[in-house]
Amino acid sequence: MLKIWGRANSINVMKVLWTADELGLQYDRVDIGGAFGGNDKPEYRRLNPNGLVPTIEDAGFVLWESNTIVRYLAAKHALGTLCPATLQARADVERWMDWMLTSIHPRMTPMFWGLIRTAPEKRDMAAIERERAAAAELWGRLDAHLKGRQFVGGEQLTMGDIPVGAMVHRWFNLPIERPALPSLRAWYDRLTTRPAYKKNIMIPMT
């Protein structure tokens, strides 16, 4: 059985859990990291030398890095659907997976930490506002891409939706002002109807 190490409130673990549930996989999840600790123990570091979550073990194969895990599971279990079959279609959605890491994640994470995991009296609101404005511009690029599309890759959900889809929940639920981005909002609303998204992404932000 697939084994997943990682706490359920980590956005990187959320991506993997959403993928696994979207695929209907059976798995065993072990709480580790954050308040649970354990990620600095030698036995875990032997699996993942970075000491981060998530890590998976699949029939003896150990893998870490959340987007890579999403790609692996999608290619293994859903080639032609969640993982597009053609090279160009796959690259088209993979760029949005990487865009989440290189562009959106660096803007959203300081906002999340500032507003959710920092006491109100210690928040740097000027810094949070700078990140909010930058994130709004970036989300506008995805909004433009989604115009006339149901999902990031076209008419069906693919692995390209998963990293940005996990993060967009925070965008629409943090206590911030947001510009009108109708295509982004419609895409988010479609995601919220999926049982695997509700279970793994639409959980309290802590």
DRENVO-617734 format. One record per residue: residue number from 1; chain; x, y, z of N, C-alpha, C in turn. Coordinates in steps of 0.02 Angstrom, whole numbers, plus 50000, padded with zeros to 5 digits. Layout:
! DRENVO-617734
NUM/A/X/Y/Z/X/Y/Z/X/Y/Z
...
END
This chain:
! DRENVO-617734
1/A/50042/49940/50000/50000/50000/50000/50044/50063/50000
2/A/50021/50113/49965/50056/50177/49964/50059/50206/50034
3/A/50117/50231/50053/50125/50263/50118/50144/50336/50108
4/A/50111/50381/50143/50124/50452/50137/50142/50480/50206
5/A/50200/50510/50211/50221/50543/50272/50207/50618/50264
6/A/50171/50647/50313/50159/50719/50311/50096/50738/50346
7/A/50096/50796/50378/50037/50822/50413/49987/50849/50362
8/A/49924/50839/50377/49871/50854/50329/49862/50929/50317
9/A/49888/50972/50361/49879/51045/50352/49938/51077/50316
10/A/49985/51037/50291/50038/51062/50248/50014/51066/50176
11/A/50022/51123/50144/49996/51129/50076/50031/51081/50029
12/A/50093/51065/50042/50128/51018/49999/50102/50947/50008
13/A/50083/50930/50069/50052/50865/50080/49982/50863/50051
14/A/49946/50919/50056/49879/50923/50027/49878/50905/49954
15/A/49928/50929/49916/49931/50913/49844/49932/50838/49833
16/A/49973/50804/49872/49982/50732/49863/49919/50694/49885
17/A/49889/50715/49940/49828/50682/49963/49771/50693/49914
18/A/49765/50754/49887/49713/50767/49837/49723/50722/49777
19/A/49785/50716/49754/49800/50673/49696/49781/50601/49711
20/A/49803/50576/49768/49789/50506/49785/49714/50493/49789
21/A/49676/50539/49819/49604/50529/49824/49570/50539/49757
22/A/49595/50585/49716/49567/50594/49649/49575/50530/49609
23/A/49630/50494/49620/49644/50431/49585/49610/50371/49618
24/A/49581/50381/49677/49549/50326/49712/49598/50276/49742
25/A/49658/50299/49760/49709/50254/49786/49698/50242/49860
26/A/49717/50183/49882/49720/50168/49954/49789/50188/49979
27/A/49791/50217/50037/49856/50238/50064/49853/50242/50140
28/A/49912/50240/50169/49920/50249/50241/49959/50313/50251
29/A/49930/50360/50289/49964/50424/50301/49990/50427/50373
30/A/50050/50452/50380/50082/50459/50446/50092/50532/50461
31/A/50064/50556/50517/50074/50626/50537/50148/50637/50554
32/A/50177/50686/50521/50247/50703/50535/50257/50775/50513
33/A/50302/50810/50548/50316/50880/50531/50271/50926/50570
34/A/50291/50990/50574/50253/51040/50610/50246/51021/50683
35/A/50185/51025/50709/50173/51011/50780/50186/50938/50797
36/A/50186/50894/50747/50198/50822/50759/50272/50806/50765
37/A/50314/50848/50735/50386/50835/50737/50403/50771/50700
38/A/50461/50743/50716/50482/50680/50688/50521/50685/50624
39/A/50517/50743/50591/50552/50749/50527/50627/50761/50533
40/A/50650/50769/50596/50722/50776/50607/50754/50711/50632
41/A/50714/50659/50638/50740/50596/50663/50779/50559/50608
42/A/50832/50523/50628/50873/50490/50577/50835/50444/50531
43/A/50785/50408/50557/50748/50361/50515/50708/50397/50460
44/A/50684/50458/50477/50650/50496/50424/50700/50528/50376
45/A/50755/50553/50403/50806/50584/50360/50836/50533/50311
46/A/50834/50470/50328/50857/50419/50280/50810/50414/50220
47/A/50746/50429/50232/50698/50430/50177/50702/50495/50138
48/A/50705/50550/50175/50705/50617/50145/50760/50658/50178
49/A/50817/50665/50147/50873/50701/50179/50859/50774/50192
50/A/50808/50802/50160/50790/50872/50173/50750/50880/50237
51/A/50721/50826/50262/50682/50830/50323/50616/50866/50315
52/A/50591/50870/50254/50529/50905/50240/50474/50854/50225
53/A/50412/50878/50218/50357/50835/50198/50326/50863/50134
54/A/50297/50818/50093/50285/50747/50104/50342/50704/50078
55/A/50338/50641/50098/50378/50587/50069/50330/50529/50058
56/A/50340/50493/50004/50299/50433/49993/50344/50372/49985
57/A/50314/50314/49999/50345/50250/49982/50293/50209/49944
58/A/50311/50188/49885/50265/50151/49842/50300/50087/49819
59/A/50281/50031/49850/50311/49967/49833/50387/49969/49838
60/A/50411/50001/49891/50483/50005/49903/50517/50064/49871
61/A/50482/50101/49828/50510/50161/49796/50494/50222/49838
62/A/50546/50256/49860/50538/50316/49902/50547/50378/49859
63/A/50503/50427/49870/50504/50488/49830/50484/50547/49873
64/A/50519/50603/49864/50500/50666/49896/50499/50721/49845
65/A/50475/50779/49865/50458/50838/49824/50387/50830/49798
66/A/50343/50874/49824/50271/50865/49814/50250/50865/49741
67/A/50274/50912/49701/50253/50913/49632/50277/50852/49594
68/A/50337/50828/49611/50362/50768/49580/50320/50708/49598
69/A/50298/50705/49661/50254/50651/49682/50187/50653/49644
70/A/50159/50713/49636/50097/50720/49597/50108/50694/49526
71/A/50162/50714/49495/50177/50690/49427/50183/50614/49425
72/A/50218/50586/49473/50230/50514/49475/50164/50476/49482
73/A/50123/50495/49530/50060/50460/49541/50014/50467/49481
74/A/50011/50526/49452/49968/50537/49394/49991/50496/49334
75/A/50056/50494/49322/50083/50456/49266/50073/50381/49276
76/A/50081/50358/49337/50074/50286/49351/50002/50263/49346
77/A/49956/50303/49371/49887/50279/49378/49837/50312/49330
78/A/49856/50365/49297/49807/50401/49255/49839/50432/49194
79/A/49882/50395/49160/49912/50419/49099/49858/50426/49045
80/A/49852/50485/49019/49800/50500/48970/49742/50539/48998
81/A/49739/50545/49064/49687/50586/49096/49719/50637/49143
82/A/49730/50617/49206/49761/50664/49252/49831/50683/49229
83/A/49867/50637/49198/49931/50651/49166/49919/50648/49090
84/A/49922/50705/49056/49910/50704/48984/49956/50656/48947
85/A/49931/50625/48894/49969/50573/48860/50022/50600/48814
86/A/50010/50657/48783/50059/50683/48734/50109/50729/48769
87/A/50168/50731/48740/50222/50771/48770/50203/50845/48775
88/A/50174/50873/48722/50157/50944/48723/50102/50959/48773
89/A/50051/50917/48775/49997/50929/48823/50022/50923/48894
90/A/50068/50876/48906/50096/50868/48972/50138/50929/48992
91/A/50180/50952/48945/50221/51011/48960/50178/51072/48972
92/A/50122/51077/48937/50077/51134/48944/50050/51140/49016
93/A/50033/51083/49047/50008/51086/49115/50064/51087/49166
94/A/50121/51055/49150/50176/51055/49197/50205/51124/49209
95/A/50201/51167/49158/50227/51235/49169/50189/51271/49224
96/A/50124/51257/49231/50085/51289/49284/50101/51259/49352
97/A/50121/51196/49353/50144/51166/49416/50208/51201/49439
98/A/50253/51213/49391/50315/51248/49408/50303/51321/49423
99/A/50256/51352/49389/50239/51422/49401/50214/51432/49472
100/A/50177/51382/49497/50155/51386/49566/50215/51391/49613
101/A/50266/51351/49600/50324/51350/49645/50366/51413/49638
102/A/50376/51436/49576/50423/51491/49565/50392/51560/49571
103/A/50327/51566/49559/50295/51632/49557/50244/51643/49613
104/A/50195/51598/49617/50140/51609/49665/50161/51591/49737
105/A/50194/51535/49745/50212/51513/49813/50253/51566/49850
106/A/50304/51597/49819/50343/51647/49856/50303/51708/49878
107/A/50247/51722/49845/50204/51779/49865/50151/51758/49915
108/A/50122/51700/49906/50067/51679/49949/50091/51657/50017
109/A/50148/51626/50021/50171/51598/50085/50184/51652/50138
110/A/50217/51708/50122/50224/51761/50173/50157/51789/50196
111/A/50109/51793/50151/50042/51816/50171/50009/51767/50218
112/A/50013/51703/50200/49983/51651/50242/50015/51651/50312
113/A/50081/51651/50315/50114/51651/50379/50099/51715/50418
114/A/50096/51771/50384/50083/51834/50417/50013/51839/50446
115/A/49964/51813/50409/49894/51821/50429/49867/51762/50470
116/A/49895/51703/50462/49868/51643/50495/49913/51620/50552
117/A/49978/51624/50543/50023/51594/50592/50064/51646/50631
118/A/50043/51709/50627/50076/51762/50665/50023/51798/50706
119/A/50039/51811/50768/49993/51847/50811/49979/51917/50782
120/A/49916/51941/50789/49899/52006/50758/49946/52062/50776
121/A/49969/52065/50838/50012/52121/50858/50082/52116/50829
122/A/50099/52059/50801/50166/52051/50773/50167/52052/50696
123/A/50110/52063/50666/50105/52061/50593/50136/52123/50561
124/A/50171/52113/50507/50198/52167/50466/50149/52179/50409
125/A/50100/52222/50421/50046/52231/50373/50069/52262/50307
126/A/50121/52304/50311/50148/52333/50250/50178/52279/50205
127/A/50214/52233/50235/50243/52178/50197/50188/52133/50169
128/A/50137/52119/50209/50082/52078/50186/50047/52110/50127
129/A/50038/52176/50129/50005/52211/50075/50047/52209/50011
130/A/50113/52213/50017/50156/52208/49958/50148/52140/49925
131/A/50146/52088/49966/50138/52021/49939/50069/52011/49909
132/A/50018/52040/49940/49950/52035/49914/49945/52066/49845
133/A/49973/52125/49837/49971/52160/49772/50008/52120/49719
134/A/50065/52093/49737/50104/52053/49689/50067/51990/49671
135/A/50037/51957/49720/49999/51896/49707/49938/51910/49663
136/A/49905/51966/49675/49846/51983/49634/49865/51989/49560
137/A/49922/52019/49547/49945/52024/49477/49958/51955/49448
138/A/49990/51913/49487/50006/51846/49463/49943/51804/49452
139/A/49897/51807/49498/49835/51770/49489/49798/51795/49427
140/A/49807/51858/49411/49777/51885/49350/49802/51851/49287
141/A/49864/51827/49288/49891/51791/49230/49857/51724/49222
142/A/49845/51690/49277/49809/51627/49273/49736/51639/49253
143/A/49707/51692/49279/49638/51710/49260/49633/51718/49184
144/A/49681/51752/49154/49681/51761/49081/49688/51695/49045
145/A/49731/51651/49070/49740/51586/49039/49677/51544/49043
146/A/49639/51550/49097/49580/51509/49108/49519/51534/49070
147/A/49522/51591/49040/49465/51617/49003/49447/51569/48947
148/A/49385/51544/48948/49363/51497/48898/49383/51425/48911
149/A/49415/51412/48968/49437/51345/48986/49401/51323/49049
150/A/49390/51258/49055/49362/51230/49116/49417/51220/49169
151/A/49475/51199/49145/49531/51184/49190/49595/51209/49159
152/A/49649/51203/49195/49713/51230/49172/49733/51202/49105
153/A/49722/51136/49095/49742/51105/49032/49687/51100/48980
154/A/49629/51127/48994/49574/51125/48945/49509/51104/48976
155/A/49481/51049/48952/49413/51030/48972/49410/50980/49028
156/A/49466/50952/49050/49464/50905/49105/49520/50920/49155
157/A/49509/50898/49216/49558/50907/49269/49621/50868/49251
158/A/49679/50900/49262/49743/50867/49254/49787/50882/49314
159/A/49845/50852/49315/49892/50866/49369/49913/50939/49370
160/A/49904/50975/49315/49920/51046/49313/49876/51088/49358
161/A/49816/51063/49373/49770/51100/49417/49788/51093/49491
162/A/49825/51041/49508/49830/51023/49578/49873/51071/49619
163/A/49935/51087/49601/49972/51134/49643/49940/51204/49647
164/A/49919/51231/49589/49888/51297/49591/49819/51295/49622
165/A/49784/51238/49614/49719/51231/49645/49722/51228/49720
166/A/49775/51197/49746/49784/51197/49819/49796/51267/49845
167/A/49837/51306/49809/49854/51373/49832/49797/51423/49822
168/A/49756/51413/49770/49703/51463/49757/49651/51462/49812
169/A/49644/51405/49848/49598/51404/49905/49619/51455/49957
170/A/49683/51460/49969/49707/51510/50016/49693/51581/49991
171/A/49703/51591/49926/49691/51658/49898/49620/51680/49911
172/A/49572/51635/49902/49502/51654/49909/49477/51652/49981
173/A/49519/51630/50027/49495/51624/50096/49538/51662/50147
174/A/49593/51691/50127/49628/51736/50172/49589/51801/50180
175/A/49596/51835/50237/49559/51898/50248/49594/51956/50213
176/A/49588/51959/50147/49621/52010/50106/49572/52035/50054
177/A/49589/52092/50024/49551/52117/49967/49576/52082/49904
178/A/49529/52066/49859/49546/52031/49797/49514/52067/49738
179/A/49550/52073/49683/49519/52101/49623/49470/52051/49593
180/A/49427/52075/49551/49380/52031/49517/49418/51992/49463
181/A/49421/51927/49473/49454/51882/49425/49404/51827/49409
182/A/49358/51840/49363/49300/51795/49355/49318/51725/49331
183/A/49366/51718/49288/49384/51651/49264/49418/51611/49318
184/A/49460/51645/49357/49493/51611/49413/49441/51589/49464
185/A/49393/51632/49478/49341/51616/49527/49298/51557/49503
186/A/49280/51557/49438/49239/51503/49412/49276/51437/49415
187/A/49341/51439/49401/49383/51378/49406/49385/51353/49478
188/A/49396/51399/49525/49397/51380/49595/49330/51349/49616
189/A/49276/51380/49594/49210/51353/49611/49202/51282/49583
190/A/49227/51269/49524/49224/51201/49496/49264/51153/49539
191/A/49323/51174/49561/49364/51130/49603/49328/51113/49668
192/A/49293/51161/49696/49261/51150/49761/49205/51098/49758
193/A/49183/51078/49699/49131/51027/49693/49160/50957/49693
194/A/49226/50951/49690/49258/50885/49686/49269/50857/49757
195/A/49246/50797/49770/49252/50769/49838/49324/50768/49863
196/A/49372/50751/49822/49442/50747/49844/49469/50817/49862
197/A/49444/50868/49828/49464/50937/49843/49434/50958/49910
198/A/49370/50944/49919/49337/50962/49982/49372/50929/50041
199/A/49389/50865/50034/49419/50827/50088/49488/50853/50108
200/A/49529/50868/50058/49600/50881/50072/49621/50954/50068
201/A/49585/50995/50033/49605/51065/50024/49561/51112/50065
202/A/49496/51099/50068/49450/51144/50102/49445/51126/50176
203/A/49502/51133/50209/49507/51120/50281/49528/51184/50315
204/A/49517/51191/50380/49536/51253/50414/49610/51269/50404
205/A/49623/51333/50391/49692/51355/50382/49724/51366/50451
206/A/49775/51328/50464/49809/51333/50529/49885/51335/50519
END
